């Protein structure tokens, strides 16, 4: 007798959970053989963060706000960008960069033949702890900006942001941002089945997303449209930051969730379509 859909789903979740545990435990054991990398990454993160703060200070020079955002609000945006950059270093870059080499060397055959979803395997096979300094730095910057009140404000922004259901909205928007970011990276990596030099485009994407360090409203109108409706930079940092500052809305949450679902569904459809055009080195 065939198992019911809920039982199949639970069984698949357990199987993927066990696989994820084995993937990450083995990759962490391998990466932690080089602890000096953690200090190098920490210095690099602090240097990048100091540079971003310096540029932000220049943009605020002689102004009370930047595109309608206060200093603390802009720090929240920068903190979210730093956190997502750490997420990229931990999970996206070490995994998705290998799709190109799998295609070039013909080893993608071994992935497609495994009794597990190939997109899941390619996206989670490796985890790097060297992105954790950026994640922690981003969280620390966000926390500092939220607990310190603005000049003339009666209470910190965290008071408004984390009251009632307000605590759920930032988490939902941050999860949506992570899904959007993953989908963009995976789509570009999957294009390697057709284009050999696609990794250059992935690096271009990463440097384009640097625009998310600052509120989208600080850019000219044309760039605001580009970063909202073409390349969804606004949904990565600006929209979650508004929720953290207590200015989020159900409308933006719905839009962010819709963009995340469309991006993830698009990555799944593209990957299934791309597999039809894949030819291994031996074929």
WOWOTA-V534901 format. One record per residue. NEAR is the number of other C-alpha atoms within 10 Angstrom. D_CENTER is the distance of its C-alpha to the mean C-alpha in whole Angstrom. Layout:
# WOWOTA-V534901
{{NEAR:D_CENTER} {NEAR:D_CENTER}}
This chain:
# WOWOTA-V534901
{{3:42} {6:38} {9:35} {8:34} {9:31} {9:30} {11:31} {12:29} {12:26} {11:27} {13:28} {13:25} {12:22} {12:25} {12:25} {16:21} {12:21} {11:24} {17:22} {17:19} {11:21} {14:23} {16:20} {17:18} {13:22} {13:23} {15:20} {15:20} {10:24} {11:24} {16:21} {14:23} {9:26} {9:25} {11:25} {9:25} {14:22} {17:20} {12:23} {11:22} {17:18} {17:19} {13:21} {14:19} {22:16} {14:19} {12:21} {14:17} {19:17} {12:21} {12:21} {17:18} {16:21} {12:24} {12:23} {18:22} {13:25} {11:27} {14:25} {15:27} {11:30} {8:33} {11:31} {11:30} {16:27} {20:24} {14:24} {12:25} {18:23} {15:24} {18:24} {23:22} {25:20} {26:19} {26:18} {30:16} {29:14} {27:14} {29:13} {28:10} {26:9} {30:10} {26:8} {23:4} {22:7} {24:8} {23:6} {23:6} {20:9} {21:10} {20:9} {23:8} {20:11} {18:13} {21:13} {26:13} {19:15} {17:18} {22:18} {21:20} {15:22} {19:23} {20:24} {16:26} {13:28} {16:28} {15:27} {22:25} {16:28} {10:28} {15:24} {15:25} {10:28} {10:27} {7:27} {14:24} {12:21} {16:20} {18:17} {12:16} {18:18} {21:16} {20:13} {17:14} {20:17} {24:16} {24:14} {22:14} {20:15} {22:15} {23:12} {20:13} {22:15} {28:12} {23:11} {15:14} {20:15} {26:13} {17:14} {15:17} {20:17} {25:16} {15:19} {17:21} {23:21} {23:21} {14:24} {14:26} {16:28} {16:28} {11:32} {6:34} {9:32} {8:33} {14:30} {18:27} {21:24} {21:23} {15:26} {17:25} {23:22} {17:23} {11:26} {8:26} {9:24} {20:22} {16:20} {14:19} {21:17} {23:15} {14:13} {16:13} {28:11} {22:9} {16:9} {25:9} {26:6} {17:4} {18:7} {25:7} {25:4} {22:6} {22:9} {19:9} {22:9} {27:11} {20:14} {20:14} {23:15} {24:17} {19:19} {20:21} {20:23} {12:25} {12:24} {13:24} {12:23} {18:19} {22:17} {10:19} {14:17} {20:14} {14:14} {11:15} {15:12} {15:10} {11:13} {13:13} {20:10} {14:12} {17:14} {23:11} {23:13} {27:16} {26:17} {26:17} {17:21} {16:22} {15:21} {10:24} {11:25} {8:24} {16:21} {19:20} {16:21} {14:19} {22:15} {15:16} {13:18} {10:17} {16:14} {23:12} {26:11} {25:13} {29:11} {28:7} {29:10} {25:13} {25:14} {29:12} {29:14} {22:17} {26:17} {29:17} {22:20} {20:22} {14:22} {19:20} {13:21} {10:22} {9:22} {17:18} {20:17} {13:19} {15:17} {25:14} {20:14} {13:16} {19:14} {24:11} {16:14} {14:16} {22:13} {21:13} {13:16} {15:16} {22:15} {16:17} {12:20} {15:19} {19:19} {14:22} {12:24} {15:23} {13:25} {9:28} {10:28} {16:27} {14:30} {14:30} {13:32} {8:35} {6:36}}
